[in-house]
Amino acid sequence: MIGSMFDEVGDRIFRRRYESLDQNIGVILGGESACVIDSRSTHPDADELRGDLARLTTLPVAFLVNTHMHWDHTFGNARFPEAVIVGHVDCRRRLLEEGEAARSRVQATEGFPEEIRQNLGSVEIVPPTVTFRNSIRLHLDDRTIELRWLGRGHTDNDIVVAVDGVCFAGDLVEEGAPPAFGDAYPEEWVTTLDLLLEDLAPTVVPGHGDVVDADFVRAQRDEIAQAVGHLARDEGTAPWPSPVMDAIAARMTSR
């Protein structure tokens, strides 16, 4: 339910679904410390997250994982100064190279909530300090968290976070709305989801929307493939409205 407190989706594994941007934040608890997955959009949003986190646990945050570089998942990073921030090598690179441009672009977009646009001005952009290319394991006291990059999809730096039967998939998976293709790789996204489905945990937490399972991920993979086929070979019907299909077409012709 949007607006509820943390839901336990696995053993000491939680997600908080925020009404703002219908976004999911993950929390994994170890014996003596915690790992947070994504940091929200602005400093006030991250402060709200920290307040909610304090009601869940008194454990310190050892790790903050960024599932990809987009502003709504990383612009709260500065509010976790005690944590080691972990992400893909291209997540760090693109935040450093493109973070300010992303801030300006969102501030100039009237479709975003005014509160977010105003609060973006005070954001300190902090990139991951520990990066990896293909995979890394985080040892959170008594448990191991696996981070993997499976290929390009929603961006070129999406990672998934797997721990004890739960997968935090970031924006590689979207529930409640079509996936976002603004800087995506539509054809490769299909292959990346194929790899994800090979060894997918029973419980999947998308970057936005409700918790899903492998059947949902497979269906979304098929929708993306259908959209690519429709645009590339004029096969089948379009799975989404024209604005989404136009965004996919733009990405397919931009390279």
PEDAVEN-V689575 format. One line per field, one symbol per residue. ss: DSSP state (H for helix, E for strand, L for the rest). phi: phi as a letter, one per 20 degrees, with the letter a starting at -180 (. if undefined). psi: psi as a letter, one per 30 degrees, with the letter a starting at -180 (. if undefined). Layout:
ss->???
phi->???
psi->???
This chain:
ss->LLLLLLEEEELLEEEEEELHHHEEEEEEELLLEEEEELLLLLHHHHHHHHHHHHHHLLLEEEEEELLLLLHHHHLLHHHLLLLEEEEEHHHHHHHHHHHHHHHHHHHLLLLLLHHHHHHHHHLLLLLLLEEELLEEEEEELLEEEEEELLLLLLLLLLLEEEELLEEEEEEEEELLLLLLLLLLLHHHHHHHHHHHHHLLLLEEEEEELLLELHHHHHHHHHHHHHHHHHHHHLLLLLLLLHHHHHHHHHHHHLL
phi->.fnfffdedaflcccdeeffmlddddcddefcbccddmcmebffffffgfffffeebeffeeccdefaeggfdcfegfecfeeeecafgfffgfffecgfffgffffeeffeggffgffffefeecegdccbedabddddlebddddcddpfbfbecfcdddblncceelefccdnbfgedgcecgffggfffgffffbeffdcdffbnefccfffffffgfffffffffeecldmeffcfgffffffffffdec
psi->kkflakkjfajhklkkjkejghkkklkkkaefllkkjlgaeleeeeeeeeeeeffelgkljekjkjflfkeffffgefgiffkkkkllefeeeeeeefeeeeeeeeffjfflkeeeeefffgkjjjlkfklleellkkjicglkkkkkkflkceaggklljkjhgkkjgbgfkkkflllkgehlieefeeeeeeeefehklekkjlfkalkaaeeeeeeeeeeeeeeeeeeeghkalkflleeeeeeeeeefff.
